[in-house]
């Protein structure tokens, strides 16, 4: 009986438990939706905006059906809170260094994805160093 309650999951709708097919469809749907949101959030982390919020949303979607995601979500929330608390306690120079490293990651990614050459092309600027080495 305990295994059955654990298998059902806390938030699975009743229709999803009708038979093995609907249960599988539900699990695959939750897995795909949660996985896509999670991957999008991970990609968005270094950029301005809601990267971590989207990561936590993806984990929350997965946690509806998967116990490992529920545990990961709890762990990740704790680590995120610990990181932000640590960063708040640091000297301004350390916070600025973290900001600079984040900005470096953003600029490098935009350059590698050919964003600077694209925008430069809009204004008639075709400098070779704006182009990504990945898109030559």
C-alpha positions in Angstrom: 0.0 0.0 0.0 2.9 2.4 0.8 4.5 1.6 -2.6 1.2 2.4 -4.3 0.9 5.8 -2.6 4.5 6.6 -3.4 4.0 5.6 -7.0 0.9 7.7 -7.4 2.7 10.9 -6.5 1.1 13.8 -4.6 0.0 15.9 -7.6 -0.9 13.4 -10.3 -4.5 13.9 -11.5 -7.0 11.1 -11.1 -7.4 10.6 -14.9 -3.7 9.8 -15.2 -4.1 6.8 -12.9 -6.8 5.1 -14.9 -4.5 2.6 -16.5 -0.8 2.1 -17.5 -1.2 4.0 -20.8 -2.5 7.2 -19.2 0.1 6.9 -16.5 2.8 6.6 -19.1 1.4 9.5 -21.1 1.3 11.6 -18.0 4.9 10.8 -17.0 6.3 11.4 -20.5 4.4 14.7 -20.7 5.6 15.9 -17.3 9.1 14.8 -18.2 9.2 16.5 -21.5 7.6 19.8 -20.3 9.7 19.9 -17.1 12.9 18.9 -19.0 12.4 21.6 -21.6 11.7 24.3 -19.0 14.7 23.1 -16.9 17.1 23.2 -19.9 15.8 26.7 -20.9 16.4 27.9 -17.4 20.0 26.5 -17.3 20.8 28.3 -20.5 19.3 31.5 -19.1 21.2 31.5 -15.8 24.1 33.8 -16.7 21.9 36.3 -18.5 19.8 39.1 -17.0 16.4 37.9 -16.3 14.7 35.0 -14.6 17.2 32.2 -15.2 17.1 30.7 -11.7 13.3 31.2 -11.5 12.9 29.1 -14.7 15.3 26.4 -13.4 13.2 26.1 -10.2 10.0 26.1 -12.3 11.3 23.3 -14.4 12.3 21.3 -11.3 8.8 22.0 -9.8 7.1 20.7 -12.9 9.3 17.5 -12.7 8.7 17.2 -9.0 5.0 16.7 -9.7 5.8 13.2 -10.9 9.4 12.4 -10.0 10.8 12.0 -6.5 14.4 12.7 -7.6 13.2 16.1 -8.9 11.5 16.9 -5.6 14.7 16.1 -3.7 16.8 18.0 -6.2 14.5 21.0 -6.0 14.8 21.1 -2.2 18.6 20.7 -2.4 18.9 23.4 -5.1 16.8 25.9 -3.2 19.0 25.5 -0.2 22.2 25.9 -2.2 20.8 28.9 -4.0 19.8 30.6 -0.7 23.2 29.8 0.8 24.9 31.3 -2.3 22.9 34.5 -2.2 23.4 34.8 1.6 27.2 34.3 1.2 27.3 36.9 -1.7 25.4 39.5 0.4 28.0 39.1 3.2 31.0 39.7 0.8 32.9 42.9 0.3 31.8 45.1 -2.6 34.9 44.0 -4.6 33.9 40.4 -4.4 30.4 41.1 -5.6 31.8 43.3 -8.4 34.1 40.4 -9.4 31.2 38.0 -9.6 29.3 40.5 -11.7 32.3 41.0 -14.0 32.7 37.2 -14.5 29.0 36.9 -15.2 29.2 39.7 -17.8 32.2 37.9 -19.3 30.3 34.7 -19.7 27.4 36.6 -21.3 29.6 38.6 -23.8 31.6 35.5 -24.7 28.4 33.5 -25.4 26.9 36.3 -27.5 30.1 36.5 -29.5 30.3 32.7 -30.0 26.7 32.6 -31.2 27.5 35.4 -33.7 25.3 38.0 -32.1 27.8 40.9 -32.5 28.2 40.2 -36.2 24.5 40.0 -36.7 23.8 43.4 -35.0 26.9 44.9 -36.7 25.5 43.8 -40.1 22.3 45.7 -39.3 24.4 48.9 -39.2 26.7 48.0 -42.1 29.6 47.2 -39.8 31.4 44.1 -41.1 34.5 43.9 -38.9 36.1 40.4 -38.9 36.6 40.2 -35.2 32.8 40.6 -34.6 32.2 37.2 -36.2 32.2 34.1 -34.3 34.9 31.4 -34.9 32.0 28.9 -34.9 30.2 30.5 -37.9 33.1 31.2 -40.4 
